[in-house]
């Protein structure tokens, strides 16, 4: 299917296949940097895994059409950037454990590099790839490049990470340092006869013609260049929008922006003139780290109905009427309904609005909170397993940081939100 292997590779040539996942950028990309330093030829690959374009147990898409389009644009941009350096990003639709071994055979690959993920679905895919590659004695090398603080630089091993977020934050900020951002490469050595591949269409990924017609004209500017542009806008002390972190979070989630790069840009910008916004941005970056590290400490904890708390019993059932009204934005409460509709139409709402929606859901519908998290998974542009489900678990009272499991009722949150908008 993938053609014949290229022959005549010199025994001294080392070939590395770079498997892009949620790291769709050239700047601060350790996988790409190490591949350039440690190999003679690089084979860049991205797989549109069909498992991410199916529906889950609640009949929500794992990747809604808005994020699907955002992903296509992000992959397209880095493909163009690589082509400008006489390389390319080979793009396929299929399971990576099926595709990567075939590509390794075709291009006589010595090793595969990728960024390690932490949620169960992603780690299971990595394990399947690792097992498939090892049958041909090819090593899958793991890198850790999704967090602000590197795991090896933490002041404690993963098993001893404080459960309380504020203690985690204080110790990390006091005793750890953020690594420098790695510069984007200026050239990437790749074989000159990489097969020509093309991005799939939304139809190829399984989206219905009805959804494409409804959402196809929407503009979701995916890609590293747009991520950096949004970051510069956010770091302007004169910026007056209320999106704050959610202006850049879709790009961080998909890997078009590195949290390390964001952090260093923050510290060299004039944002220090707005200390409150600087503090909020820093806090959100640290929450991302905390959620990811907690999934390493307690595997799958944020996907469990009652978390670590065996005495806390959240409802397992779904109250159809209340839930349908919530997800369609027909609850009768204008603030709730407006925010649901904004989420569905744009894929992006502020964290204050997310707290309001999740608290309303957990307090008013009497339903399994995993349904609400699944709804966010479908519609949010910045969906990331650890962050989205970690957030919801705390709103449901079963998160790992005990203090954050307590939160004002939704009516109080709605009042605060209205005040902040006035």
C-alpha positions in Angstrom: 0.0 0.0 0.0 2.8 2.4 0.9 5.0 1.4 -2.0 8.5 -0.2 -2.1 11.2 0.6 0.5 13.9 2.9 -0.7 17.2 1.1 -1.2 20.8 1.7 -1.0 20.8 3.6 2.3 24.3 3.9 3.6 25.0 1.9 6.8 26.2 5.1 8.4 22.9 6.9 7.8 20.5 7.1 10.7 16.9 7.6 9.8 14.4 8.8 12.4 10.6 9.0 11.9 9.1 11.9 13.8 5.5 11.1 14.8 3.7 14.3 15.3 0.7 14.3 17.6 -0.3 17.2 19.8 2.9 19.1 19.0 2.1 20.8 15.8 4.8 23.4 15.9 8.4 24.0 14.9 9.4 26.2 17.9 10.3 24.5 21.2 9.8 21.1 19.7 12.2 18.8 21.5 11.3 15.8 19.4 12.2 17.6 16.2 15.3 19.2 17.7 16.6 15.8 19.0 15.9 14.1 15.7 17.9 16.8 13.8 20.8 16.4 16.2 20.8 12.6 16.4 20.0 11.5 12.8 20.9 12.0 9.2 17.5 11.8 7.7 14.0 12.7 9.2 10.7 11.3 8.1 7.9 13.6 9.5 4.5 11.9 9.8 1.0 12.8 11.1 -1.8 10.2 11.4 -5.5 11.2 11.5 -6.5 8.4 13.8 -10.1 7.3 13.1 -10.7 6.5 16.7 -10.8 10.3 17.4 -13.6 10.9 14.9 -16.2 8.4 16.4 -18.8 9.0 19.0 -18.4 8.1 22.7 -20.8 6.4 25.1 -22.9 9.6 25.4 -23.2 9.9 21.6 -20.9 13.0 21.6 -18.2 13.3 18.9 -14.7 12.8 20.4 -13.6 15.5 18.0 -16.4 17.9 17.0 -16.4 19.5 13.6 -15.0 22.8 14.8 -12.0 21.2 16.3 -11.7 18.9 13.3 -11.4 21.9 11.1 -9.0 23.6 13.5 -6.9 20.4 13.5 -6.8 20.2 9.7 -5.7 23.9 9.5 -3.0 23.3 12.1 -1.6 20.2 10.3 -1.8 22.0 6.9 0.3 24.9 8.2 3.1 22.8 9.6 3.1 20.7 6.4 3.6 24.0 4.4 6.4 25.0 6.7 8.2 21.7 6.3 7.8 21.9 2.5 9.4 25.3 2.6 12.5 23.6 4.1 12.6 21.0 1.4 11.0 18.5 3.7 7.4 17.5 4.1 4.8 16.2 6.5 3.4 12.9 5.3 -0.3 12.7 6.3 -2.4 9.6 6.5 -5.8 8.5 7.8 -5.5 5.4 9.8 -4.3 3.9 13.1 -0.6 4.8 13.8 0.1 1.2 15.0 -0.8 0.0 11.5 0.8 2.8 9.5 4.1 3.6 11.3 5.6 0.1 11.0 4.9 0.1 7.3 6.5 3.5 6.9 9.5 2.3 9.0 9.9 -0.6 6.6 9.6 1.5 3.5 12.1 4.2 4.6 14.4 1.9 6.6 13.8 3.8 9.8 16.1 3.2 12.7 14.0 4.8 15.5 10.7 6.6 16.0 10.4 9.8 18.2 7.2 11.1 19.7 5.9 13.2 22.6 4.5 11.1 25.4 0.8 11.6 26.5 -0.8 10.9 29.8 -4.5 10.0 29.4 -5.4 6.4 29.0 -6.6 6.4 25.4 -3.4 8.2 24.3 -1.1 6.0 26.3 -2.8 2.8 25.0 -2.2 4.0 21.4 1.5 4.7 22.3 1.7 1.2 23.7 0.2 -0.4 20.6 2.6 1.6 18.4 5.5 0.6 20.6 4.5 -3.1 20.5 4.0 -3.1 16.7 7.4 -1.4 16.1 9.3 -3.7 18.4 8.3 -6.7 16.3 10.7 -5.2 13.8 13.2 -4.3 16.5 12.5 -0.5 16.1 12.5 1.6 19.2 9.8 4.1 20.1 11.6 6.9 21.9 9.4 9.0 24.3 9.8 12.7 25.0 8.1 14.9 27.5 7.2 18.3 26.0 3.7 19.3 26.9 4.2 20.9 30.3 5.6 24.2 31.5 7.9 22.4 34.1 9.7 19.3 32.9 9.0 16.2 34.9 12.7 15.7 35.6 13.0 19.3 37.0 10.2 18.9 39.6 11.2 19.1 43.3 9.6 15.7 43.9 9.0 12.4 42.2 5.6 11.9 40.5 4.4 9.6 43.3 5.0 12.4 45.9 3.5 15.3 44.0 1.3 17.2 46.5 -2.4 16.7 45.8 -3.2 20.2 46.9 -2.8 22.5 44.0 -1.5 25.5 46.0 1.2 23.5 47.7 2.2 22.0 44.3 2.4 25.5 42.8 4.4 27.1 45.7 7.0 24.3 45.7 7.4 24.2 42.0 7.7 28.0 41.6 10.2 28.1 44.5 12.3 25.1 43.7 12.1 24.5 39.9 13.0 26.5 36.9 11.4 26.6 33.4 13.7 25.3 30.7 14.7 27.6 27.8 12.6 27.5 24.7 14.2 25.6 21.8 14.5 27.6 18.6 12.7 26.5 15.5 14.9 24.7 13.0 16.0 26.4 9.9 16.4 23.2 7.9 15.2 19.6 8.2 17.1 16.9 6.3 14.6 14.5 4.7 14.7 12.1 1.8 14.0 13.9 -1.4 11.6 11.2 -2.6 9.1 11.2 0.2 5.7 10.0 -1.2 3.3 12.8 -1.9 0.3 12.8 0.5 -2.6 15.1 0.9 -4.7 16.3 3.8 -8.1 14.5 4.2 -11.3 16.5 3.8 -13.8 16.9 6.5 -15.9 14.2 4.7 -12.9 11.9 4.8 -12.9 12.2 8.5 -16.5 11.2 8.8 -18.3 14.5 9.2 -21.8 14.7 7.7 -22.6 16.9 4.8 -25.2 18.7 7.0 -22.6 19.6 9.6 -20.1 20.6 7.0 -22.6 22.9 5.4 -23.5 24.4 8.8 -20.0 24.9 10.1 -17.8 24.8 6.9 -17.8 28.6 6.5 -16.8 29.3 10.0 -13.2 30.6 10.4 -11.1 28.8 12.9 -7.5 29.9 12.2 -5.4 26.9 13.1 -1.6 26.8 12.9 1.5 28.0 14.7 1.6 31.4 13.0 -1.9 32.3 14.3 -1.1 30.9 17.7 1.9 33.3 18.0 -0.2 36.1 16.7 -2.9 35.5 19.3 -0.2 35.3 22.0 1.2 38.7 21.0 -2.3 40.2 21.2 -2.8 38.7 24.6 0.5 40.0 25.9 -0.3 43.6 24.8 -1.0 45.4 28.1 -3.6 47.4 26.3 -5.6 44.3 25.4 -9.1 44.6 26.9 -10.8 41.4 25.8 -12.2 39.0 28.4 -10.9 35.8 26.9 -7.6 35.9 28.7 -6.1 32.3 28.6 -8.8 31.0 26.3 -7.4 33.3 23.5 -4.4 31.0 23.3 -5.5 27.7 24.9 -6.7 26.1 21.7 -3.2 26.5 20.3 -1.5 25.1 23.4 -3.9 22.1 23.5 -3.1 21.1 19.9 0.6 21.9 20.4 0.9 24.9 18.0 2.1 26.9 21.0 4.5 25.6 23.6 3.7 26.5 27.3 7.5 27.1 27.8 7.5 29.5 24.8 4.4 31.2 26.2 6.0 31.6 29.6 9.2 33.2 28.3 7.3 35.5 26.0 5.2 36.6 29.0 8.3 37.4 31.0 9.9 39.4 28.3 6.8 41.3 27.4 5.2 44.4 28.9 2.5 42.3 30.5 4.1 42.9 33.9 2.2 46.2 33.7 -1.0 44.2 34.1 -0.1 42.0 37.1 -3.5 40.6 37.6 -3.6 39.2 34.0 0.0 38.0 34.3 -0.9 36.1 37.4 -4.0 34.6 35.8 -2.1 33.4 32.8 0.7 31.9 35.0 -2.0 30.1 37.1 -3.6 28.6 34.1 -0.3 27.2 32.8 0.4 25.7 36.2 -3.1 24.1 36.4 -2.4 22.5 33.0 0.8 21.0 34.5 -1.0 19.9 37.7 -3.7 18.1 35.8 -1.2 16.2 33.6 1.0 15.3 36.5 -2.0 14.1 38.6 -2.9 11.7 35.7 0.6 10.3 36.0 0.3 10.0 39.8 -3.2 8.6 39.7 -3.8 7.0 36.3 -7.2 7.7 34.8 -8.4 9.5 38.0 -10.1 12.3 36.2 -12.3 9.9 34.2 -13.7 8.1 37.3 -17.2 9.1 38.4 -16.1 9.4 42.0 -12.4 10.1 41.6 -10.4 8.9 44.6 -13.3 9.4 47.0 -15.0 6.0 47.5 -17.5 7.7 49.9 -18.6 10.4 47.4 -21.4 9.0 45.2 -22.1 11.0 42.1 -25.1 9.9 40.1 -24.4 7.4 37.3 -27.7 7.9 35.4 -28.7 10.6 33.0 -31.9 12.7 33.6 -32.8 13.0 29.9 -35.1 16.1 30.1 -32.7 18.2 32.2 -29.6 17.2 30.3 -31.2 17.8 26.9 -32.3 21.3 27.9 -28.7 21.9 29.2 -26.9 20.8 26.1 -29.3 22.5 23.7 -29.3 25.7 25.6 -33.0 25.6 26.5 -32.9 25.6 30.3 -34.8 28.8 30.5 -32.0 30.6 32.3 -30.7 33.2 29.8 -27.0 33.2 31.1 -26.8 29.4 30.9 -28.5 29.2 27.6 -26.4 32.0 26.0 -23.2 30.4 27.1 -24.1 26.9 25.8 -25.0 28.4 22.4 -21.8 30.4 22.3 -19.8 27.2 23.1 -21.6 25.3 20.3 -21.2 28.1 17.8 -17.6 29.1 18.5 -16.0 26.3 20.5 -14.5 28.7 22.9 -15.8 30.3 26.2 -14.0 31.7 29.2 -13.2 29.7 32.2 -15.7 31.7 34.3 -18.4 30.7 31.8 -17.2 27.0 31.9 -17.4 27.1 35.7 -20.9 28.4 35.5 -22.1 25.8 33.0 -20.4 22.9 34.8 -21.8 24.0 38.2 -25.3 24.4 36.8 -25.0 20.9 35.3 -23.8 19.2 38.6 -26.2 21.1 40.8 -29.4 21.2 38.7 -29.5 18.2 36.3 -28.9 15.4 38.8 -26.9 13.6 36.1 -23.6 11.9 35.6 -21.0 14.7 35.3 -19.0 12.7 32.8 -21.8 13.5 30.3 -21.1 17.2 30.7 -17.3 16.7 30.3 -18.0 14.7 27.2 -20.1 17.5 25.8 -17.2 19.9 26.4 -14.9 17.3 24.7 -16.9 17.5 21.6 -17.3 21.3 21.4 -14.2 22.9 22.9 -11.5 23.9 20.6 -9.0 23.6 23.4 -10.0 20.2 24.6 -7.2 18.2 26.3 -8.1 15.1 28.2 -6.3 15.9 31.5 -7.3 19.6 31.5 -11.0 19.2 30.5 -11.8 16.2 32.7 -9.6 17.4 35.5 -11.6 20.7 35.5 -14.9 18.8 35.5 -13.9 16.4 38.3 -13.3 19.4 40.6 -16.6 21.0 39.6 -18.2 17.7 40.5 -16.5 17.6 43.9 -14.2 14.6 43.2 -11.0 16.3 42.0 -7.6 15.6 43.5 -7.1 19.0 45.0 -9.5 19.0 47.9 -9.9 22.8 48.4 -10.9 23.2 44.7 -13.7 20.7 45.1 -15.7 23.3 46.9 -17.2 26.1 44.7 -20.0 28.6 44.9 -23.4 27.6 43.7 -24.2 28.4 40.1 -26.4 31.3 40.9 -23.6 33.1 42.7 -21.2 32.3 39.8 -23.8 33.8 37.4 -24.0 37.0 39.4 -20.2 37.4 39.4 -20.1 36.8 35.7 -22.7 39.4 35.0 -20.8 41.9 37.2 -17.6 41.2 35.3 -19.3 41.8 32.0 -20.9 45.0 33.0 
